[in-house]
Each structure stands twice: as structure tokens, then as C-alpha cells.
Amino acid sequence: MMKKLLFTALLPIFLLQILFFGGIRLSHSAQADDLASPPKVGDYACVLNHSTYFYSAPDERRGIFLLPETYYVRLMEYGAEYCKIEYQTDSASYRRLIGYAKTNLLTFVDYTPVRPYLSYVFDVKYKIEYGEFTNSSFLTELTVSCAYYGDFLVGSETYCYVLQDTEFGYVPKPIGFSFEENTEYADYLASLETVAPSDPEPPQEQSRSSSPAQIAILIALCLLVPLLATLILRPPRKPPYETDDTLG
């Protein structure tokens, strides 16, 4: 009899534990599915890999320039291997470009960056040789301003893909060339690390956030436990025949 009482007392606790921990696992699985969902058109992706090319077509042979690290591209169409992207916007110095980048090299984010695209204009100087007229001071040096888009590697040489006025082209990368990195993604990661992990959601709050299906299962278990207890504690029925003890 004592074993039956103990079993009846522990059964509800056991069933509730299964429901509680099972609900947590289901919740975590749902969150993982949400994170695994493909990004949407208009989302931004940070360039964190130094080998991320901007392609004119979804083809490795159509690379135009390396996208500047720590800056972003905007998604126009998601693909398993290549994404159609937008880089830069039309402005006084830049022109908007639409192309492609390898999907596995893009780090998509769930925020809108304040400064998604690099804006860097630099001067390129050309010296003009006039032969016997070299001593002339007229137009011996020409300076043009170029809007920088990214690097392009040719063997051991590095060129810059630039926009000069209305024309795109390549110029040798100047010695000492550098640009300011965008720290928005690093700041975003730092903000996640500063979230206090010492204040987890209380168990009662987790149970409140359970799905309607979990609540229905809980109600069904609460109704089932008394029935099981009645069946277990019910005294055994007397046999329909007389035993030897009653005959004696």
C-alpha cells in the first residue's frame, strides 16, 4: 500500500518535469529555426572576410574588386551560393553598384548600420614628361580625385577600383594607403557580451511563455492524475469463487 501511495505522489511530479523541460527544448528549437531562416531583402551583411569579392555576375571569374572589410552590403536577392547585393548609393562622389557576393562569406546582421558603406576619396598624381621641355612649369603634374571602392589583386600587385568623375577604372594602390574601419559590428558584439547573464528568466515566467499546446497537455495531465490514482488505489475485487480459507 505504501508503494502505491509513493508512486501516486511522484507520478505528477515526473509528468510535470517532462512537460517543463520538454517545453524548454521545444522553445529553444523554435528559436534556432528562427535564427536559421534566410535573411530578407533589404537586410545588411557585414564583410568580415578579406577575400570577399564584388562580382558583376554569379561567377568566380567575374570579380571586380574586394569589398572593404568591416563595411556592409545590402541584400537584394538571397541565394544558396551567391547573393545579389547593393553596394554604395548615388551621391556626389559615388555611384550605386548592383552585383553579387558569395553567400558563405557574408555575415548578416539584424540591425541597420549607421555607416554601411565606406566613403573615401583620395588624390592620384601623375607626372608628365615633356622631354626637352621638362623644365617647363606648365602642367608638369596632374592631380585627379578618385572615389575608392575596393582593392583588386593582380599577381603581387594591388590596384584600387575607383570612380573618377563618371568613369570606373583601376589605379595603382598608393603607398601607405589606408582607411578607417567601421566598428559597428564589433560594438554590436560587445553589447551582447555586456548583457547580464546573472538574471535569467524565472521558472514561472518560462512556464507563462509556454505555448497553448503545452498548456493543454498540462491540463490533460492534471485531469489524468486523479484517474490514475483511483485505479491504482482501488481495492482488489473479491474473487467470484470461495477460497480454501473461506471453506475451512
Order of alpha helices (4+ residues) and beta strands (2+ residues): alpha-beta-beta-beta-beta-beta-beta-beta-beta-beta-beta-beta-alpha-alpha-alpha-alpha
